[in-house]
Amino acid sequence: MGSISLIVLVLAAVAFSAGGILVAKIFVKGTKNPQKGQAYECGIKTEGTTWNQFNVGYYLFALIFLIFDVELIFIYPWAVVVKKVGMMALFEILVFIFILFMGFLYAHKKGALKWM
């Protein structure tokens, strides 16, 4: 049953995706407008080239934020069951926070948290 279900799921995903694209091609009237190909940012016309390079530090900063943000989400389930588990839950959360703190120190030491 497992492999057949997976095949049916993949076929259904392909059928729904292709069907949606096909329906859009048939029923939606497309227009050829040169403004559609232009870069858009807040309604202000762009000046200069639209292909700018950004410092990789911005992406590193965002990724580090996401990592710590997602990791901290795991504290909520811990808070829900902390009374049931008892002292073992306290020990586990201390280990978890220690690992997060070590990651923070590593990122700080490597200069990843330095804002340009």
DADABEL-V949050 format. One record per pair of residues at least 6 apart in sequence whose C-alpha atoms are under 8 Angstrom apart, sorted by the first residue. I is the first residue (numbers start at 1). J is the second residue. Records with the same first field share a line. If there is no record, write none. Layout:
I: J  J
//
This chain:
39: 46  50
40: 46
57: 112  115  116
60: 112
61: 112  113
68: 100
71: 100
75: 93
78: 89  93
82: 89  90
107: 113
108: 114
//
